[in-house]
Amino acid sequence: MKSAVVVFPGSNCDRDCAVAIERSTGSKPEMVWHGDSELPAGTDLIVLPGGFSYGDYLRCGAMAAQSPVMRAVAQAAGRGVAVVGICNGFQILCEAGLLPGSLLRNAGLKYVCKAVALEVTNAQTRFTAGYGQQRTATMTVGNGEGNFFADEETLDRLEGEGRVVFRYLDNPNGSARAIAGIVNEAGNVLGLMPHPDRAFEPELGSADGAILFRSVAGSA
């Protein structure tokens, strides 16, 4: 699998993602600067990492969504390339219109950083197939604006089309319907607030995040 991790000004989980992908799949990703207009040829997986792109000015992810590389990301997504946005990356995908909804301030108005239990609500996607019969996963959240919001019609559509792929068992930030991760209509773009890049080895408290990366590698 050939992968690429996009680096924005203010990203702080780009190296975490690179290490997680390499140790999970054996494939070392390329780091792509946000100002680049092209992605490496033959890329199978694009990861938008967590962090505070552009200092979270305006709205989280709003400025990063306008970066030159995002045009290439959108084009790749349109061709069916797998795209994963983690935490700030999820915010960027929503701001770029690649996923519906938005991420608001946490319900408690505080930054939340802790391990969370998740329900794998759809194990039939290219990102979750590796979970098989495993219906729960543990990852870590670290966000102040991880409260997923969408109107009721959009939420019903996401639920009805099986596009909610991860759900919090103990909703830490007030997300609508406890949604932790969703995919686009085509099923090749995933946004999730919990960090699989912080849960890819038992020494980190969980290796459940590695399953996500291996799932993508298996479908590449």
Summary of the structure (lengths in Angstrom):
residues: 220
radius of gyration: 15.4
end to end distance: 6.2
largest distance: 43.2
contacts: 820
relative contact order: 0.18
helix: 32%
strand: 27%
